[in-house]
């Protein structure tokens, strides 16, 4: 598993209407793919779509669901957007979305459920036609601080069966939540 994987909404609703299209300008600095956190940059393209780029460790706008191919000299098996390449992507912007995420510097323990945690924002890995997001949450820095971007909902086991090396998390602070301060 890698990156943030959407598994549903805290309110039980499906994903319909929670994915929005955003643009990525050619000057973006890293590879982008499914499971990555991105944030709005404050500019829009000539099509009027807001532009996004890789998020920092704080608030983010959404989680990349998929890359929209431009079909111009592009391999349709490519599931990521290369650095320094303009494009479009779909973001899950569900403010009540639930995601499975890897825990860095973990494992988390039972007392951590309900706390908030910072993001780990690391460039993804490309291998052939495959893309692996390397983003997750950081157990270092977990606290009751409301400005941390993730709320720990439940502990999950990783592939080796270690409880707390993965977690079910909910977005706590995003730039698209009602009442957010914007960019």
Protein Blocks (a to p, Z undefined) as FASTA:
>chain_A
ZZjddfbdfklpafehpaccddddfkbcbdcdehiacddehiacfkopacdddddfbdcf
bdcfbdcdehiopafkbcbdcehiacdddddfbfkbccddddehiacdfklgopacdddd
dddddehjbccdfbdcdfehpafbfkbcbdcfbdcddfkopahiaccdddfbdckbghia
bZZ
